[in-house]
């Protein structure tokens, strides 16, 4: 059973940077795709970024140009580098994984909190 272990959340000031990490454990095979979604109070869960194991990426409109996702296929680990953070980036960031295609994102982490203060 694939489990996702997130790390790297915390408190940062407006304009600061933060890197989130998520490691997929419980499988000897390469994960097809990994990514991040976030949920802020009073809002629906939204896409932050996703990446496939061939390096194809997709970003949410609200973070384009400020966020970079990468993936270490050998470690089944994804990284989310976030720069120029805004107060509205505050939320619970969930890691997700699509173990094989086209199962869809069927594995989710428990979330890591990112808080951006003004």
Beta strands, then each sheet from edge to edge (+ up, - down):
strand 1: 3-7
strand 2: 10-13
strand 3: 18-25
strand 4: 33-39
strand 5: 46-52
strand 6: 57-59
strand 7: 67-72
strand 8: 77-82
strand 9: 91-98
strand 10: 107-108
strand 11: 112-117
sheet 1: 1+ 3- 8+ 7-
sheet 2: 2+ 11+ 9- 4+ 5- 6+
sheet 3: 2+ 11+ 9- 10+
end
